[in-house]
Amino acid sequence: MSAEDLEKYETEMELKLYREYRDVVGLFTYVIETERRFYLTNDYEMQIHSVQGEVFFEITMADAWVWDMYRPARFVKQVRVLTFKDVNVEELNRSELDLPENSGFRGGGS
């Protein structure tokens, strides 16, 4: 496999992942971003721990979707993340995900 073939494969995988994200993002309430992964979930709990002066975060999520193009299945039942790095949690704004009704967009190839 040439470097060009590998690059083409990775580009196709990223596009496929983006399309899947676009299809599922409306199903979720929260975006959780860690150093290594990006998650969509409706239910999470975060605890902050301090052990001997070291602070770390423990995040648990139920029924989540993981942004990772190398995973064969991106929907996961339970996720537990431990990290010493920053964690970003955002609540999705539903109005940003929906097209306005008077946008002029018509589905179905009209």
N, C-alpha and C positions, 0 to 999 in steps of 0.2 A: 504494500500500500504506500503510495507516494505521499509526500507532505501535502500536496494539492488535494488528493483524495481525502485525506484526513481532515483537512480544513473544510472541504465541501460537506463531509459527513457531520462535523460539529455544527456547521451553520444550519444544516437541515434539522438537526436535533434541537437547536436553540429555537428555531422557528416553530417546530412542533410543540415545544414546551410553552412558548409564548401563546400559541393558539389555545392550548389546553388551559392555561392560566386565564385567558380572556373568557373562556367558556364557563369556568367554575368560580371566578371571583365574586360573582353576584350571590353565591350561596353562603358566603361567610361574612362575619361581622368584624373580625380583627385581623390585622397584619402584624406578625411578630418577626422581627429581624434580629438575628444574632450574628456573630462574627462569621459563622460557617454556613448558615442556612437562612431561608426566607420561608415563613409559614403563613398559611391562611387557616383560621379556626373560628369557631363560635364560642368556645369555652376554654378558658385558660386560668391558671393560678400561678402567681409568681411569689417566691419567697426570697428574701435577702438573708444570707448567712454570713456570719463573721467568725472565723476560727483563727485564733492566734494572730489577730491583726489583718488577716487576709479576708477580703470580702468577695463573695461569689453569689451568683444568681442561680436559682433552681426554678425552672419553668416547666409546668406540666400542661399538656393540651390533650383534649379529647376530639376525635374525629377531625383531624387536620389534613391539609394538603401541603406537600413539601415541594418547593422549587428546587429541583435537582434533576438535571437531564440524564444522569447516569442511573437513576433508580427506575426499575421496570414498573413499579407501582408507586404512585405518588400520594395516594390516599392512605392514611395511617389511622388506626383506631386509637392508639395512645402514644404520646411522645413525652419524653422527659429529657430536658436539656440542662446541663450544668455548665456554667461558663464564668470565667473571671473577667470577661470583656463586657462591653456595653450591650444592652438589650434595648431595642426600640419597639414599643407597642403603640399601634395606632388603630383607632376605630374607623372603619371605612364609612364614608359618607355615601349613602345609597344614591343620592341625586347625581353624584359625579359618575356613577356607573351606568345610569340609564340615559338613553337618547331622549331629548325633549320631544313631546308629542307633535309639535309643529315644526320639527326639524326638516321636513321635506324628504326624509329618507323613507324609501319604500322597499321592503323586503320582497323576496320571491321573484327577483329579476324583472320587475315592472319597468 
